[in-house]
Amino acid sequence: MLIPHDTRIALDTVVDLMNTAPEGGRGEALGDVPSLYAFVEGHKISGVGELGAQDLRAVRAVRGRFAEVFAAPDARAAAGLINQLVAAAGTTPQLTDHDGYDWHVHYFAPGASVADHLAADCGMALAFILVAGERERLRRCEAPDCGRAFVDLSRNRSRRYCDSRTCGNRLHVAAYRARRKEASG
């Protein structure tokens, strides 16, 4: 599956945003405005001005809407959620070539809030996945104590864990130990 650079960045951003939620024993990673600034800077989100408590609440709400898209029971439900997100953000597609990146499309309006920026750009990235018939690539980690979001970009769509070196390896080692224990009586 060929994914343009800007869409891949937006997919990574939506996954990272969803994984800031307090789930699986993890605390809230967007607990305050400084953590929102760190997220914005870490993801090189352009055109963001002064942030405040209202931005933090709005970004958390968008994060919840993205989680609903990942949990949608079918493509029609996911499409409806994405349409609501993108429409509420007031999308205004524009070609841009900022910060050393070649031409790409921004979907947020100039001067948009960080929440609208995320809803528009990340919502459109999810829309492209849906249009490509690849909704099943939007997943949650199957490790019982994890549940982190990820986009399965493996060739055969077989990825089950957010990270094979942590969650996947941990479960494989546990299964191996259980088999050895059973074999030894």
Short mmCIF file of the C-alpha atoms (twelve columns), coordinates in Angstrom:
data_MODEL
# 
_entry.id   MODEL 
# 
loop_
_atom_site.group_PDB 
_atom_site.id 
_atom_site.type_symbol 
_atom_site.label_atom_id 
_atom_site.label_alt_id 
_atom_site.label_comp_id 
_atom_site.label_asym_id 
_atom_site.label_seq_id 
_atom_site.Cartn_x 
_atom_site.Cartn_y 
_atom_site.Cartn_z 
_atom_site.pdbx_PDB_model_num 
ATOM 1   C CA . MET A 1   0.000   0.000   0.000  1 
ATOM 2   C CA . LEU A 2   1.533   3.300   -1.107 1 
ATOM 3   C CA . ILE A 3   1.029   6.052   1.452  1 
ATOM 4   C CA . PRO A 4   2.231   9.602   0.713  1 
ATOM 5   C CA . HIS A 5   4.636   11.153  3.204  1 
ATOM 6   C CA . ASP A 6   2.141   13.657  4.643  1 
ATOM 7   C CA . THR A 7   -0.527  10.984  5.093  1 
ATOM 8   C CA . ARG A 8   1.968   8.731   6.882  1 
ATOM 9   C CA . ILE A 9   2.926   11.569  9.223  1 
ATOM 10  C CA . ALA A 10  -0.759  12.236  9.949  1 
ATOM 11  C CA . LEU A 11  -1.382  8.527   10.623 1 
ATOM 12  C CA . ASP A 12  1.575   8.420   13.009 1 
ATOM 13  C CA . THR A 13  0.243   11.549  14.714 1 
ATOM 14  C CA . VAL A 14  -3.274  10.155  15.176 1 
ATOM 15  C CA . VAL A 15  -1.867  6.920   16.624 1 
ATOM 16  C CA . ASP A 16  0.453   8.814   18.966 1 
ATOM 17  C CA . LEU A 17  -2.415  11.092  20.006 1 
ATOM 18  C CA . MET A 18  -4.677  8.128   20.750 1 
ATOM 19  C CA . ASN A 19  -1.905  6.507   22.756 1 
ATOM 20  C CA . THR A 20  -1.752  9.512   25.092 1 
ATOM 21  C CA . ALA A 21  -5.097  8.403   26.590 1 
ATOM 22  C CA . PRO A 22  -5.089  6.876   30.072 1 
ATOM 23  C CA . GLU A 23  -5.624  3.215   29.152 1 
ATOM 24  C CA . GLY A 24  -4.088  -0.097  30.085 1 
ATOM 25  C CA . GLY A 25  -2.717  1.202   33.378 1 
ATOM 26  C CA . ARG A 26  -1.052  4.194   31.726 1 
ATOM 27  C CA . GLY A 27  -1.817  7.642   33.014 1 
ATOM 28  C CA . GLU A 28  -3.025  10.626  31.026 1 
ATOM 29  C CA . ALA A 29  -0.113  11.748  28.837 1 
ATOM 30  C CA . LEU A 30  -1.912  14.999  27.939 1 
ATOM 31  C CA . GLY A 31  -2.421  16.014  31.538 1 
ATOM 32  C CA . ASP A 32  -1.708  19.707  31.151 1 
ATOM 33  C CA . VAL A 33  -0.979  22.461  28.658 1 
ATOM 34  C CA . PRO A 34  2.826   21.925  28.773 1 
ATOM 35  C CA . SER A 35  2.296   18.279  27.759 1 
ATOM 36  C CA . LEU A 36  0.137   19.494  24.858 1 
ATOM 37  C CA . TYR A 37  2.956   21.854  23.812 1 
ATOM 38  C CA . ALA A 38  5.385   18.917  23.982 1 
ATOM 39  C CA . PHE A 39  3.083   16.818  21.784 1 
ATOM 40  C CA . VAL A 40  2.741   19.654  19.249 1 
ATOM 41  C CA . GLU A 41  6.499   20.248  19.158 1 
ATOM 42  C CA . GLY A 42  7.322   16.537  19.069 1 
ATOM 43  C CA . HIS A 43  5.088   16.061  16.045 1 
ATOM 44  C CA . LYS A 44  6.184   19.288  14.344 1 
ATOM 45  C CA . ILE A 45  2.608   20.483  14.017 1 
ATOM 46  C CA . SER A 46  2.879   23.740  12.107 1 
ATOM 47  C CA . GLY A 47  0.980   26.967  12.536 1 
ATOM 48  C CA . VAL A 48  0.091   26.496  16.207 1 
ATOM 49  C CA . GLY A 49  0.061   29.622  18.322 1 
ATOM 50  C CA . GLU A 50  -0.562  30.080  22.011 1 
ATOM 51  C CA . LEU A 51  -2.214  27.079  23.637 1 
ATOM 52  C CA . GLY A 52  -4.495  27.039  26.655 1 
ATOM 53  C CA . ALA A 53  -6.807  24.834  28.700 1 
ATOM 54  C CA . GLN A 54  -9.549  25.063  26.054 1 
ATOM 55  C CA . ASP A 55  -7.109  23.673  23.456 1 
ATOM 56  C CA . LEU A 56  -6.236  20.800  25.775 1 
ATOM 57  C CA . ARG A 57  -9.937  19.938  26.250 1 
ATOM 58  C CA . ALA A 58  -10.587 20.182  22.503 1 
ATOM 59  C CA . VAL A 59  -7.599  17.965  21.604 1 
ATOM 60  C CA . ARG A 60  -8.711  15.349  24.139 1 
ATOM 61  C CA . ALA A 61  -12.190 15.423  22.560 1 
ATOM 62  C CA . VAL A 62  -10.700 14.913  19.085 1 
ATOM 63  C CA . ARG A 63  -8.597  12.070  20.500 1 
ATOM 64  C CA . GLY A 64  -11.797 10.431  21.728 1 
ATOM 65  C CA . ARG A 65  -13.374 10.778  18.290 1 
ATOM 66  C CA . PHE A 66  -10.349 9.092   16.698 1 
ATOM 67  C CA . ALA A 67  -10.736 6.226   19.189 1 
ATOM 68  C CA . GLU A 68  -14.349 5.887   18.040 1 
ATOM 69  C CA . VAL A 69  -13.156 5.611   14.424 1 
ATOM 70  C CA . PHE A 70  -10.759 2.789   15.351 1 
ATOM 71  C CA . ALA A 71  -13.552 1.031   17.285 1 
ATOM 72  C CA . ALA A 72  -16.225 1.517   14.613 1 
ATOM 73  C CA . PRO A 73  -18.015 -1.743  13.805 1 
ATOM 74  C CA . ASP A 74  -17.828 -1.252  10.035 1 
ATOM 75  C CA . ALA A 75  -16.657 1.075   7.263  1 
ATOM 76  C CA . ARG A 76  -19.982 2.949   7.097  1 
ATOM 77  C CA . ALA A 77  -19.827 3.831   10.796 1 
ATOM 78  C CA . ALA A 78  -16.158 4.831   10.494 1 
ATOM 79  C CA . ALA A 79  -16.964 7.003   7.461  1 
ATOM 80  C CA . GLY A 80  -19.720 8.796   9.347  1 
ATOM 81  C CA . LEU A 81  -17.399 9.552   12.252 1 
ATOM 82  C CA . ILE A 82  -14.619 10.759  9.955  1 
ATOM 83  C CA . ASN A 83  -17.063 12.946  8.013  1 
ATOM 84  C CA . GLN A 84  -18.232 14.573  11.262 1 
ATOM 85  C CA . LEU A 85  -14.650 15.196  12.421 1 
ATOM 86  C CA . VAL A 86  -13.494 16.699  9.154  1 
ATOM 87  C CA . ALA A 87  -16.628 18.820  8.650  1 
ATOM 88  C CA . ALA A 88  -16.479 20.200  12.202 1 
ATOM 89  C CA . ALA A 89  -12.854 21.215  11.624 1 
ATOM 90  C CA . GLY A 90  -13.830 23.404  8.655  1 
ATOM 91  C CA . THR A 91  -11.440 21.821  6.194  1 
ATOM 92  C CA . THR A 92  -9.783  24.060  3.644  1 
ATOM 93  C CA . PRO A 93  -7.423  21.994  1.460  1 
ATOM 94  C CA . GLN A 94  -4.268  23.875  0.514  1 
ATOM 95  C CA . LEU A 95  -1.042  22.857  -1.200 1 
ATOM 96  C CA . THR A 96  2.048   23.787  0.790  1 
ATOM 97  C CA . ASP A 97  5.797   23.082  0.792  1 
ATOM 98  C CA . HIS A 98  6.971   24.316  4.178  1 
ATOM 99  C CA . ASP A 99  9.823   23.267  6.461  1 
ATOM 100 C CA . GLY A 100 11.792  21.446  3.782  1 
ATOM 101 C CA . TYR A 101 8.963   19.099  2.792  1 
ATOM 102 C CA . ASP A 102 7.943   18.802  -0.834 1 
ATOM 103 C CA . TRP A 103 4.414   19.704  -1.942 1 
ATOM 104 C CA . HIS A 104 1.694   18.218  0.202  1 
ATOM 105 C CA . VAL A 105 -1.856  19.057  1.229  1 
ATOM 106 C CA . HIS A 106 -2.944  20.629  4.494  1 
ATOM 107 C CA . TYR A 107 -6.637  20.251  5.190  1 
ATOM 108 C CA . PHE A 108 -6.987  22.706  8.064  1 
ATOM 109 C CA . ALA A 109 -7.929  26.333  7.597  1 
ATOM 110 C CA . PRO A 110 -5.235  28.981  8.135  1 
ATOM 111 C CA . GLY A 111 -5.231  29.988  11.799 1 
ATOM 112 C CA . ALA A 112 -7.141  26.844  12.845 1 
ATOM 113 C CA . SER A 113 -6.927  25.664  16.425 1 
ATOM 114 C CA . VAL A 114 -4.640  22.734  17.145 1 
ATOM 115 C CA . ALA A 115 -7.718  20.507  17.639 1 
ATOM 116 C CA . ASP A 116 -9.145  21.498  14.237 1 
ATOM 117 C CA . HIS A 117 -5.710  21.047  12.691 1 
ATOM 118 C CA . LEU A 118 -5.499  17.496  14.060 1 
ATOM 119 C CA . ALA A 119 -9.120  16.679  13.201 1 
ATOM 120 C CA . ALA A 120 -8.714  17.869  9.611  1 
ATOM 121 C CA . ASP A 121 -5.289  16.461  8.699  1 
ATOM 122 C CA . CYS A 122 -5.505  13.240  10.700 1 
ATOM 123 C CA . GLY A 123 -9.167  12.767  9.800  1 
ATOM 124 C CA . MET A 124 -8.306  12.977  6.109  1 
ATOM 125 C CA . ALA A 125 -5.471  10.472  6.576  1 
ATOM 126 C CA . LEU A 126 -7.975  8.070   8.122  1 
ATOM 127 C CA . ALA A 127 -10.363 8.830   5.258  1 
ATOM 128 C CA . PHE A 128 -7.695  7.803   2.727  1 
ATOM 129 C CA . ILE A 129 -7.214  4.497   4.563  1 
ATOM 130 C CA . LEU A 130 -10.977 3.923   4.467  1 
ATOM 131 C CA . VAL A 131 -11.277 4.866   0.775  1 
ATOM 132 C CA . ALA A 132 -8.462  2.420   -0.046 1 
ATOM 133 C CA . GLY A 133 -10.544 -0.343  1.529  1 
ATOM 134 C CA . GLU A 134 -7.968  -0.789  4.294  1 
ATOM 135 C CA . ARG A 135 -10.000 -0.011  7.441  1 
ATOM 136 C CA . GLU A 136 -8.881  -3.299  9.013  1 
ATOM 137 C CA . ARG A 137 -5.394  -1.784  9.243  1 
ATOM 138 C CA . LEU A 138 -6.631  0.508   12.046 1 
ATOM 139 C CA . ARG A 139 -6.031  -1.678  15.075 1 
ATOM 140 C CA . ARG A 140 -5.538  -1.970  18.800 1 
ATOM 141 C CA . CYS A 141 -2.770  -4.084  20.301 1 
ATOM 142 C CA . GLU A 142 -3.989  -7.586  21.142 1 
ATOM 143 C CA . ALA A 143 -1.810  -7.883  24.246 1 
ATOM 144 C CA . PRO A 144 -4.275  -8.241  27.141 1 
ATOM 145 C CA . ASP A 145 -2.746  -5.450  29.217 1 
ATOM 146 C CA . CYS A 146 -2.025  -3.002  26.384 1 
ATOM 147 C CA . GLY A 147 -4.663  -1.858  23.895 1 
ATOM 148 C CA . ARG A 148 -2.477  0.807   22.267 1 
ATOM 149 C CA . ALA A 149 -3.550  1.971   18.812 1 
ATOM 150 C CA . PHE A 150 -1.502  1.328   15.689 1 
ATOM 151 C CA . VAL A 151 -1.872  1.248   11.921 1 
ATOM 152 C CA . ASP A 152 -0.873  -2.126  10.506 1 
ATOM 153 C CA . LEU A 153 1.211   -1.314  7.447  1 
ATOM 154 C CA . SER A 154 2.578   -4.844  7.072  1 
ATOM 155 C CA . ARG A 155 2.260   -6.316  3.611  1 
ATOM 156 C CA . ASN A 156 -0.119  -9.093  4.662  1 
ATOM 157 C CA . ARG A 157 -2.034  -7.147  7.334  1 
ATOM 158 C CA . SER A 158 -0.958  -9.613  10.020 1 
ATOM 159 C CA . ARG A 159 0.426   -7.371  12.743 1 
ATOM 160 C CA . ARG A 160 -1.241  -8.051  16.099 1 
ATOM 161 C CA . TYR A 161 0.797   -6.011  18.563 1 
ATOM 162 C CA . CYS A 162 1.701   -2.343  18.843 1 
ATOM 163 C CA . ASP A 163 5.352   -3.364  19.129 1 
ATOM 164 C CA . SER A 164 6.639   -6.866  18.442 1 
ATOM 165 C CA . ARG A 165 9.711   -6.232  20.610 1 
ATOM 166 C CA . THR A 166 7.643   -5.500  23.710 1 
ATOM 167 C CA . CYS A 167 4.051   -6.726  23.658 1 
ATOM 168 C CA . GLY A 168 4.544   -9.418  21.041 1 
ATOM 169 C CA . ASN A 169 7.759   -10.759 22.529 1 
ATOM 170 C CA . ARG A 170 6.327   -10.714 26.064 1 
ATOM 171 C CA . LEU A 171 3.326   -12.819 25.009 1 
ATOM 172 C CA . HIS A 172 5.451   -15.225 22.979 1 
ATOM 173 C CA . VAL A 173 7.790   -15.763 25.944 1 
ATOM 174 C CA . ALA A 174 4.818   -16.298 28.276 1 
ATOM 175 C CA . ALA A 175 3.307   -18.860 25.871 1 
ATOM 176 C CA . TYR A 176 6.678   -20.629 25.597 1 
ATOM 177 C CA . ARG A 177 7.035   -20.805 29.381 1 
ATOM 178 C CA . ALA A 178 3.487   -22.114 29.740 1 
ATOM 179 C CA . ARG A 179 4.200   -24.871 27.183 1 
ATOM 180 C CA . ARG A 180 7.430   -25.838 28.978 1 
ATOM 181 C CA . LYS A 181 5.680   -25.890 32.339 1 
ATOM 182 C CA . GLU A 182 2.885   -28.076 30.929 1 
ATOM 183 C CA . ALA A 183 5.403   -30.423 29.290 1 
ATOM 184 C CA . SER A 184 7.408   -30.833 32.493 1 
ATOM 185 C CA . GLY A 185 4.307   -31.703 34.456 1 
# 
